[in-house]
Amino acid sequence: MREVAVVGVGMTKFGLSEKSNVELFSEAAMEAIQESNIQPGDIQALFLGNVFGGFEEGQVTLSAFAAADIGIPYIPTTRFEGACASGSVAIRDAFIWVASGMYDIVLAGGTEKALAMGTPYATRTFAMGADSRYEAPTGITFPGVFAMMAHLYAKKYDIPLRKLKEQMALVAVKNHRNGLHHPKAHFRKEITIDTVFNSAMIADPLQLFDCCPFSDGAAAVVLASAEKAKKLTSKPVYVAGVGQCSAPPLANQKDITRIRAREYSAKQAYAMAGLKPEDIDICELHDCFTIAEIAASESLGFFDFGEGSRAVERGDTQIGGKKPINPSGGLKARGHPIGATGAAQVYEIAKQLRGEAAERQVHGARIGMTDTLGADLAVVCNMIFRI
């Protein structure tokens, strides 16, 4: 397999948008193409992550129309669906195709209009990511799943629930502080622990500010063989390792405080990269809920099991801390247009490793990791990048 590098990244403003999915992706794609010092015609394939295009705006075959919109209608295109991990799955596959030698330059990423659907309809469509046979009929929702995770985590590690709620609130406070410095983030405002505690209860113990928002937006990445990359940019960001894993429905998962699919996926990425958790300088991980960030930090090997919540309290996950997590603001503040989220994570890692993250820069970062979780803990994709 050949070495592969990210040569350009692009991203729209996350939030509410009047643009279509295709228009959003085209905006992000043209930014990535411009950064890559290529022309659209140099792209040999397009891989696009999207989940609800058919429900959001009655439009499928988005990958073909996106290619046409940026001026390359007659190339192979594929739409990828892995729930919230769709963008990451698309980028992982693009990496494999370039590494194999089949293509030299591929455009990958994702797009979604989740906020434009409105809360009731978006909630209904998001529930399609759960098991329709056993979970949906019992009233299980994603907030409900992660609320159960919080209760189980508190009991398993003997942490008073009030204490865990405070630690979870610190995740939200940190990520909103980071999002303040991301010009394309959905939310650019600081909050306090009181903000979290005074917000509406969603699924006990999760309150409104423990939950990420629905967002519209797109992000794109240009991947090239190392040989091509060296000619296109002075700052290639190499793909060091990738991993992906799926899991059975929740009823067949023994302990949801530990997402086994994540552990297996991360193990693949670490093995391919020849690295260990302690080698990672920075991580963009899937904080769909505040407890999700804590659990993910443990499954990725950054902290011992049961120590992730205490690590947040110590400040280990802040910019400047032992293991900076979600300097972009994460899903919590940067936003969560599900098909685009994984690509937005890669956008952030590329900016960080190139030293282009301005006020949210993690100084000295040379190795970064992304972690994207899809559906009811069912799909996980991890990628490791280096300079």
C-alpha positions as CSV (number, residue, x, y, z in Angstrom):
1,M,0.0,0.0,0.0
2,R,1.1,3.5,-0.8
3,E,1.4,6.4,1.6
4,V,-1.6,8.7,1.4
5,A,-1.8,12.4,2.5
6,V,-4.5,15.0,3.0
7,V,-3.6,17.9,0.7
8,G,-6.6,20.1,1.2
9,V,-9.6,20.5,3.5
10,G,-12.8,22.6,3.4
11,M,-15.8,23.2,5.5
12,T,-18.9,25.3,5.5
13,K,-20.3,27.3,8.5
14,F,-22.3,24.8,10.6
15,G,-25.8,25.8,11.8
16,L,-29.0,26.6,9.9
17,S,-28.6,26.9,6.1
18,E,-30.9,27.6,3.2
19,K,-28.5,25.9,0.8
20,S,-29.2,22.3,-0.5
21,N,-27.0,19.4,0.5
22,V,-25.3,19.6,-2.9
23,E,-24.7,23.3,-2.6
24,L,-23.2,22.9,0.9
25,F,-20.9,20.1,-0.2
26,S,-19.8,22.1,-3.3
27,E,-18.8,25.0,-1.1
28,A,-16.7,22.8,1.1
29,A,-15.3,20.9,-1.8
30,M,-14.2,24.0,-3.7
31,E,-12.3,25.2,-0.6
32,A,-10.6,21.9,-0.3
33,I,-9.7,21.8,-4.0
34,Q,-8.3,25.4,-3.9
35,E,-6.2,24.4,-0.9
36,S,-4.9,21.4,-2.7
37,N,-3.6,23.4,-5.7
38,I,-5.5,21.2,-8.1
39,Q,-8.3,21.6,-10.6
40,P,-11.7,19.8,-10.2
41,G,-10.7,17.8,-13.3
42,D,-7.8,16.3,-11.4
43,I,-10.2,14.4,-9.1
44,Q,-10.6,10.8,-10.1
45,A,-13.4,9.7,-7.7
46,L,-15.8,11.2,-5.2
47,F,-16.9,9.5,-2.0
48,L,-19.7,11.3,-0.1
49,G,-21.2,10.6,3.4
50,N,-24.8,11.4,3.8
51,V,-27.6,9.8,5.8
52,F,-31.0,11.5,5.4
53,G,-30.9,13.3,2.0
54,G,-34.0,11.5,0.9
55,F,-35.9,12.6,4.0
56,E,-34.3,16.1,4.3
57,E,-35.1,17.3,0.8
58,G,-36.3,14.3,-1.1
59,Q,-33.0,13.9,-2.8
60,V,-30.9,10.8,-3.2
61,T,-28.0,10.2,-5.6
62,L,-26.3,13.1,-4.0
63,S,-22.8,12.0,-4.8
64,A,-23.4,12.1,-8.5
65,F,-25.1,15.5,-8.4
66,A,-22.3,16.9,-6.1
67,A,-19.7,15.8,-8.7
68,A,-21.6,17.5,-11.5
69,D,-22.0,20.6,-9.4
70,I,-18.3,21.1,-9.1
71,G,-17.7,20.4,-12.8
72,I,-16.7,16.7,-12.9
73,P,-19.9,14.9,-13.9
74,Y,-18.3,11.8,-15.5
75,I,-16.3,10.2,-12.6
76,P,-17.2,7.3,-10.3
77,T,-19.1,8.5,-7.2
78,T,-20.4,6.7,-4.2
79,R,-22.6,7.7,-1.3
80,F,-21.7,6.2,2.1
81,E,-24.1,5.7,5.0
82,G,-22.8,4.8,8.4
83,A,-25.2,7.0,10.5
84,C,-23.2,9.7,12.3
85,A,-19.9,8.1,11.1
86,S,-20.8,8.4,7.4
87,G,-18.2,11.1,6.5
88,S,-15.4,9.2,8.3
89,V,-16.4,5.9,6.5
90,A,-16.3,7.8,3.2
91,I,-12.8,9.2,3.9
92,R,-11.5,5.8,5.1
93,D,-12.6,4.2,1.9
94,A,-11.0,7.0,-0.1
95,F,-7.8,6.4,1.7
96,I,-7.9,2.7,0.8
97,W,-8.5,3.4,-2.8
98,V,-5.6,5.8,-3.1
99,A,-3.4,3.5,-1.0
100,S,-4.2,0.6,-3.3
101,G,-3.0,2.5,-6.4
102,M,-6.4,2.6,-8.1
103,Y,-6.6,6.4,-7.8
104,D,-4.1,9.1,-7.2
105,I,-6.5,11.9,-6.1
106,V,-9.9,11.4,-4.5
107,L,-12.4,13.9,-3.0
108,A,-14.2,12.7,0.1
109,G,-16.4,14.2,2.8
110,G,-20.0,14.6,3.8
111,T,-23.1,16.8,3.9
112,E,-26.3,17.0,5.9
113,K,-29.3,19.3,6.6
114,A,-30.3,18.0,10.0
115,L,-31.4,21.3,11.5
116,A,-33.5,22.3,8.5
117,M,-35.8,19.3,9.2
118,G,-36.9,20.8,12.5
119,T,-36.8,19.0,15.9
120,P,-39.8,16.7,15.6
121,Y,-39.0,15.4,12.1
122,A,-35.2,15.2,12.8
123,T,-35.9,13.3,16.0
124,R,-38.1,10.8,14.1
125,T,-35.5,10.3,11.3
126,F,-32.6,10.0,13.7
127,A,-34.4,7.2,15.5
128,M,-34.0,5.2,12.3
129,G,-30.4,4.6,13.3
130,A,-31.6,2.5,16.3
131,D,-32.8,-1.1,16.0
132,S,-36.4,-0.9,14.6
133,R,-37.4,-4.3,15.9
134,Y,-36.6,-4.0,19.6
135,E,-35.4,-0.5,20.5
136,A,-37.8,1.9,18.7
137,P,-41.0,0.1,19.9
138,T,-39.8,0.4,23.5
139,G,-39.3,4.1,23.2
140,I,-35.5,4.1,23.2
141,T,-33.9,7.3,21.9
142,F,-30.3,8.3,21.5
143,P,-30.5,10.6,24.5
144,G,-32.1,7.7,26.4
145,V,-29.2,5.4,25.5
146,F,-26.6,7.9,26.7
147,A,-28.6,8.7,29.8
148,M,-28.5,5.0,30.6
149,M,-24.7,5.0,29.9
150,A,-24.3,7.9,32.5
151,H,-26.3,6.0,35.2
152,L,-24.3,2.8,34.5
153,Y,-21.0,4.6,34.5
154,A,-21.8,6.3,37.9
155,K,-22.8,2.9,39.4
156,K,-19.9,0.9,37.9
157,Y,-17.2,3.3,39.1
158,D,-18.9,4.3,42.3
159,I,-19.2,8.0,41.4
160,P,-22.1,9.9,43.0
161,L,-24.5,10.9,40.2
162,R,-24.3,14.6,41.2
163,K,-20.6,14.5,40.9
164,L,-20.7,12.8,37.5
165,K,-23.2,15.5,36.3
166,E,-20.7,18.2,37.3
167,Q,-17.9,16.4,35.5
168,M,-20.1,16.0,32.4
169,A,-21.0,19.7,32.6
170,L,-17.3,20.5,32.5
171,V,-17.1,18.7,29.1
172,A,-19.8,21.1,27.8
173,V,-18.1,24.1,29.2
174,K,-14.7,23.1,27.7
175,N,-16.1,22.4,24.3
176,H,-18.1,25.7,24.1
177,R,-15.0,27.6,25.1
178,N,-13.1,25.9,22.3
179,G,-16.0,26.5,19.8
180,L,-15.8,30.2,20.6
181,H,-12.6,30.3,18.6
182,H,-13.8,28.3,15.6
183,P,-15.2,30.7,13.0
184,K,-17.3,28.0,11.4
185,A,-18.8,26.5,14.6
186,H,-22.5,26.3,15.1
187,F,-22.3,27.7,18.7
188,R,-19.7,30.4,19.4
189,K,-20.4,31.3,23.0
190,E,-19.1,30.3,26.4
191,I,-21.3,28.7,29.0
192,T,-20.9,27.8,32.7
193,I,-21.8,24.8,34.8
194,D,-24.9,26.7,35.9
195,T,-25.9,27.1,32.3
196,V,-25.9,23.3,32.0
197,F,-27.7,22.7,35.3
198,N,-30.3,25.3,34.6
199,S,-31.2,23.9,31.1
200,A,-34.1,21.6,30.3
201,M,-34.0,18.0,31.4
202,I,-33.9,15.8,28.2
203,A,-33.3,12.3,29.6
204,D,-32.2,12.1,33.2
205,P,-29.4,12.9,34.0
206,L,-28.8,14.5,30.5
207,Q,-29.9,18.1,30.3
208,L,-30.1,20.3,27.1
209,F,-26.5,21.5,27.3
210,D,-25.3,17.9,27.7
211,C,-26.5,17.2,24.2
212,C,-25.1,18.2,20.8
213,P,-27.3,20.1,18.3
214,F,-28.8,19.2,15.0
215,S,-26.8,21.1,12.4
216,D,-26.7,21.8,8.7
217,G,-23.3,21.8,7.0
218,A,-20.6,20.0,4.9
219,A,-16.9,19.3,5.0
220,A,-14.6,17.9,2.4
221,V,-11.1,16.4,2.2
222,V,-8.8,15.9,-0.8
223,L,-6.6,12.8,-0.5
224,A,-3.6,12.1,-2.7
225,S,-0.8,9.6,-3.0
226,A,2.3,10.7,-1.2
227,E,4.1,11.2,-4.5
228,K,1.4,13.6,-5.7
229,A,1.0,15.3,-2.3
230,K,4.7,16.4,-2.2
231,K,4.2,18.2,-5.5
232,L,0.9,19.8,-4.4
233,T,1.6,21.1,-0.9
234,S,4.5,21.9,1.4
235,K,2.3,20.7,4.4
236,P,1.0,17.2,3.6
237,V,-0.8,15.5,6.5
238,Y,-0.3,11.8,6.2
239,V,-2.8,9.1,7.0
240,A,-1.0,6.9,9.5
241,G,-3.7,4.4,10.3
242,V,-7.4,3.7,10.0
243,G,-9.9,1.4,11.7
244,Q,-13.6,0.6,11.4
245,C,-15.8,-1.7,13.3
246,S,-19.5,-2.5,13.7
247,A,-21.5,-3.8,16.6
248,P,-24.8,-5.6,17.2
249,P,-28.0,-3.9,18.5
250,L,-27.9,-2.7,22.1
251,A,-29.8,-5.7,23.4
252,N,-26.8,-7.8,22.4
253,Q,-24.2,-5.5,23.9
254,K,-23.1,-6.4,27.4
255,D,-21.8,-3.1,28.8
256,I,-22.6,0.2,27.0
257,T,-20.1,2.1,29.2
258,R,-17.5,0.4,27.0
259,I,-18.2,0.6,23.3
260,R,-16.4,-2.5,22.0
261,A,-16.7,-1.5,18.4
262,R,-14.6,1.6,19.3
263,E,-12.0,-0.5,21.0
264,Y,-11.6,-2.8,18.1
265,S,-11.6,0.0,15.5
266,A,-9.0,2.0,17.5
267,K,-6.9,-1.1,17.9
268,Q,-6.8,-1.4,14.1
269,A,-5.8,2.2,13.6
270,Y,-3.1,2.1,16.3
271,A,-1.6,-1.1,14.8
272,M,-1.5,0.3,11.2
273,A,0.1,3.5,12.5
274,G,2.5,1.6,14.8
275,L,1.5,3.9,17.6
276,K,0.0,3.8,21.1
277,P,-2.6,6.0,22.8
278,E,0.1,7.9,24.6
279,D,1.5,9.0,21.2
280,I,-1.6,10.9,20.2
281,D,-1.1,14.7,20.7
282,I,-4.7,15.7,19.9
283,C,-8.1,14.0,19.3
284,E,-11.4,15.0,17.8
285,L,-13.8,12.5,19.2
286,H,-17.5,11.9,19.1
287,D,-19.1,13.9,21.9
288,C,-22.7,13.6,20.9
289,F,-23.5,13.8,24.6
290,T,-21.1,14.9,27.4
291,I,-20.9,11.3,28.8
292,A,-20.0,10.1,25.3
293,E,-16.8,12.1,25.4
294,I,-15.8,10.7,28.8
295,A,-16.5,7.1,27.7
296,A,-14.7,7.5,24.4
297,S,-11.6,8.9,26.0
298,E,-11.3,5.7,28.0
299,S,-12.1,3.3,25.1
300,L,-9.4,5.0,23.0
301,G,-6.9,4.3,25.7
302,F,-6.2,7.9,26.8
303,F,-7.3,7.2,30.4
304,D,-8.0,4.2,32.5
305,F,-11.6,3.0,32.6
306,G,-13.4,5.0,35.3
307,E,-10.8,7.8,35.1
308,G,-12.1,9.7,32.1
309,S,-14.5,11.9,34.2
310,R,-11.7,12.7,36.7
311,A,-9.4,13.6,33.8
312,V,-12.0,16.2,32.6
313,E,-12.1,17.6,36.2
314,R,-8.3,17.8,36.3
315,G,-8.2,19.8,33.0
316,D,-6.3,17.0,31.1
317,T,-8.6,17.4,28.1
318,Q,-8.3,21.1,27.7
319,I,-6.1,22.9,25.1
320,G,-2.8,22.9,26.9
321,G,-3.7,19.8,29.0
322,K,-2.3,16.3,29.0
323,K,-4.6,15.1,26.2
324,P,-6.4,17.9,24.3
325,I,-9.8,16.7,23.1
326,N,-12.1,18.5,20.7
327,P,-10.3,21.8,20.3
328,S,-12.8,22.5,17.5
329,G,-15.6,22.6,20.0
330,G,-16.6,19.0,19.1
331,L,-20.1,18.0,18.1
332,K,-21.3,19.9,21.2
333,A,-20.3,23.4,19.9
334,R,-18.9,23.0,16.4
335,G,-22.1,21.2,15.5
336,H,-23.3,17.9,14.2
337,P,-24.5,17.7,10.6
338,I,-24.2,13.9,10.8
339,G,-23.0,13.0,7.3
340,A,-20.4,15.7,7.5
341,T,-19.2,15.3,11.1
342,G,-16.3,12.9,10.5
343,A,-15.0,15.1,7.7
344,A,-15.2,18.1,10.0
345,Q,-13.0,16.2,12.5
346,V,-10.4,15.6,9.8
347,Y,-10.6,19.3,8.8
348,E,-9.7,20.2,12.4
349,I,-6.9,17.7,12.7
350,A,-5.4,18.9,9.4
351,K,-5.5,22.5,10.5
352,Q,-4.0,21.7,13.9
353,L,-1.1,19.6,12.5
354,R,-0.4,22.3,10.0
355,G,-0.3,24.9,12.8
356,E,-3.3,26.8,11.3
357,A,-5.8,26.7,14.1
358,A,-5.2,30.2,15.4
359,E,-6.6,30.8,19.0
360,R,-7.5,27.1,19.4
361,Q,-4.1,25.8,18.3
362,V,-2.6,22.9,20.3
363,H,1.0,23.9,20.0
364,G,3.5,21.2,19.1
365,A,0.8,18.8,17.8
366,R,2.3,16.3,15.3
367,I,0.0,13.3,15.6
368,G,-3.8,13.6,15.7
369,M,-6.7,11.1,15.8
370,T,-10.4,11.2,14.8
371,D,-13.2,9.1,16.3
372,T,-16.7,9.0,14.9
373,L,-19.6,6.9,16.3
374,G,-22.7,6.0,14.4
375,A,-26.2,5.0,15.5
376,D,-26.8,3.0,18.7
377,L,-23.1,2.4,19.2
378,A,-23.2,0.4,16.0
379,V,-20.6,1.9,13.7
380,V,-17.2,3.3,14.7
381,C,-14.5,4.7,12.5
382,N,-11.0,5.9,13.7
383,M,-8.2,7.6,11.8
384,I,-4.8,8.7,12.8
385,F,-2.9,11.4,11.0
386,R,0.7,12.7,11.3
387,I,3.0,15.3,9.8
